[in-house]
Structures are given as C-alpha cells and as structure tokens.
Amino acid sequence: MSRIITKFFIHTSILVLILQSIVCLSLQNDKISAGVIIRDPESIISAKKQYKLGFFSPPNTTNRYLGIFLAFSEETVVWVANRDTPLKDSSGAVTLSQDGNLVVLDGTNRTVWSTNLTTTSPVIHPVVQILDTGNLVLLEEDSGDTLWESFSHPTDVQVPGMPLSQNIRTGKQLLVTAWKSATDPGTGSFTGGLDAMKGPPQLVTYNEGRPHWRSGPWNGLIFIGIKEMFYAYLDMNCDSEGVEWRGEEMGHRGGAYPENVCDFYGKCGVFGSCNALELPICSCLRGFEPVNEDEWGRGNWTNGCRRRNQLRCGDDEFERVQYMKVPDFAQPFPSRVLDECRTRCVGNCSCIAYAYDGNIGCMFWSDTLIDTQEFDGVGVDIYVRLSVSEFDSHKERKLYIIIGVAVGFVCISVMMIIAWWLIVKRKGNKAQDSSILEVGQMFTTDSTAIVLKK
C-alpha cells in the first residue's frame, strides 16, 4: 500500500513539474514563430513582464478577443485585434499564416482577423514579438525589419512611447478610437488624435468626425487650452497608464476631458465666450451681439455672435481679453515680443485677433473666433480687433456714468448744505432771542450797538 502511495505521489509530482514547465514556457516566451499556435487561454508575455498578449472577455459578456493588457492587471486592456469580429467561445487561436500574417482563428480554423500585410515579396521567416513598450511587432526574423506593429493600428489607448501623428502632406491622422461601450470593444463613434494642420499641434477628439473637444496648442511644456496644466506642467514620462479614449471622454493623468460644459467644442458659437462659473455660461465678446436674440435668451447659443460695427482697416483698435483659452485655427509666427504681434496684426487687414505665448510666439486669427473659453486667473490674453466706434461709445458711456455720479454727488452735497444751514439757522434764532432778552436789560431795543454786535 505504501509503495502505491509513493508511486502516486511521484507520478503526481512529475505531472505538476511538467505542467509548471509548460506554464512557465508560455508565460516567459515573448514571441510567436511560424508553426506555433497560441490557443485560448494561453498567452505570451514581454521580456520584463510588462505586457501580455492573450485572449480576454469584457465584463458581462462571453465574447472572446485577442488583446494586449497589462501583465499585472489583465483588466487593463490597451489594444484589441478582432474588436469588430468577436469569437463566440473559447476555441480561438492565434498563429502565423503561410503568407506571413498574424491571424486570429475561430474553432473551425476560419480567419476572423489578420494583419493584412501587403508585401511585394514573401516573408521567409516571420516572427511576432510583444515588447515591454506594449507594442506588438511582426518582424522578418533574418533582417529584423518591422513589417507591421500595433502602435500603427491603435484601438482606444495611447501608452507611453506610442506616437500619435499626422502626415502634414496628406493630412492623414493616426487616431485612437473609443470602444462602443464598456462591454463592447467594437469601433465607437469617438476618435482622437493629434491635429497639426490648423496651427500649433493640439489634441482633438471627434464625434462622428465632428470636433468634440480640443486641448489648445502645445507650447512645448503644456497644452495651453487645458486650465489644469497651467497649475502643474505635464510630465509625459511619468504617465505610466498613458492616454485612454473611452466613450465621450479622453482620460489623461487621472483627468477626464471634456471636464465641464464649456470644454465641449464651440459651445457658445462663433465670437462667443464660455465661462463655466457664470450663468448664463455664454456671452458675446465685446463688440459683438447674438445672431438670434430669441434663441440666445433660451440658452441655444449654436449660432453664436456677430459684429455690431464693421471693421475699417487702418481705423480699428484692439480690446484685451484676459485669461482665455485661445480660439481654434491659430496661425503661429515665431516672435520674442508681444509688440511684434500687434504690429503684424495691425498691418494685415484680415487679422481679427492676436495673442502671444512665450514658447509659441505670436498667434493670429482671421475670419472667425471659435471655441473660446474664459479661465479663472490663468490662460492667455487675446487682443480682439474692433471698430474704433466701439471704443468711442464705450468712452461716451463712461463719460455719462462719470457725469451722472458727479451730478448726483453735487446734488447730495447741496441738499446736505441746505439741511445744515436750516439747522444752524433754527439754532441761531433761538440764541438770538435769548441775547436780545439779556442785552435788553442794559440797552434799548433800537440801539445800533446791539445790531452791530450781533
């Protein structure tokens, strides 16, 4: 009996060692070579055990997806392969096809997702590797050339080291795309990325292709359209969780944008300014009035504002508006001094506003001012071009106010003097009666001495 028990434990121990070896081999291998099949729930892990490539199911669903997630937190998914073609069960697998593509197969060996390489020559020795940056790369093993990488095909997360770029020549953006919902990683309606075509680089999110939120220009230290960044400069290298684009929000370093109602793009329309601390939140910039007074009064600010008095080039002035999120479509010009910005704007009849940032230099606007927001004690000063008549009327209003205050002060002073005089006169009359009575004992009432003395 003891021999049987001993043999059982020996066999069990050997089996455990074999299983442990298999598990360790799976977890410590960071590559998929030709002929290797990774079946659900197997995975590979990066060399320093930062990221895993494997299968997962979102909350409240049994659908299976191939994805990249943090090795120490498998709930934190940073990339999904078959996001729009889920596997219905756990019979899926990932491998390299004969043509060198990385493919996801279902239980019937049908391809549900592929890297779709388009190469002129066949890939002789392909290999897939998960890197400690979170990037999944498909390489030609002999040459080391990268044929495909997940960083160039992001889903909803930007991790540190993953660039968001835009081709200046073609305008094509590398965008991240939100999940449809917390339980469905399918392609959502919100996208986000870098916009460098309309001026200084800025982050922008889109809803069905329409601007939804923007960060304002990057000045080399901060995005000057994010109020919180004025309080503490952003250190991108300390962001271990990257940027996440989910649903209607873009999360960054624990923050979420849009943060308040004024962060939504163009909330107050053209030439409107938004202030989340005021009611109503929208107002027209000085020199402008609502396009539709009725709609504006009802809280519909879509149509924005229009000029009260048209500009006449060479006969205009500039109004300084402090602590602002600068409008969209800024046209930068390198300069070290604010005065140069004014000089250039004055000499250009199409320039309707300018601003200055020490790292960007001058920023100019023409045509319209859109997505302007008033911050609380931080931000950039904007100088808006207005008809000189706006300043004349303003001076007149100030003069009327000054005159009114002065007249009021004079009237009140006169009334106080009159009141004081009446009081003194009343007291004087009483004192005079007493004096006459007393003096009358010594002089006659018609004595001139009394009159002169009094």
ABEGO torsion letter per residue (X at the ends): XAAAAAAAAAAAAAAAAAAAAAAAAAAABABBBBGBBBBOABBBBBAAGABBBBBBBBBGBABBBBBBBBAABAABBABBABAABBBABAABBBBBBAAGBBBBBBAAGBBABBAGBBBABBBABBBBBBBAAGBBBBBBAAAGBBABBAAABBBABBBBGBBBBBBAAAGBBBBBBBBABAABABBBABBBBBBAAAEBBBBBBBBGGBBABBAEBBAGABBAABAAAAABBBBAAABAAEBBBBEABBBBGGBBOBABAAABBGAAEBGBBBBAABOBABBBBBGBBBABAAAAAAGBAAAEBBBABBBBBGABBBBBBBGBBBBBGBBBBBBABAAAAAAAAAABAABABBBBBAAAEBBBBBGBBBGBBBBBGBEBBBBBBBBAAAAAAAAAAAAAAAAAAAAAAAAAAAAAAAAAAAAAAAAAAAAAAAAAAAAAAABBAABAAAAAAX
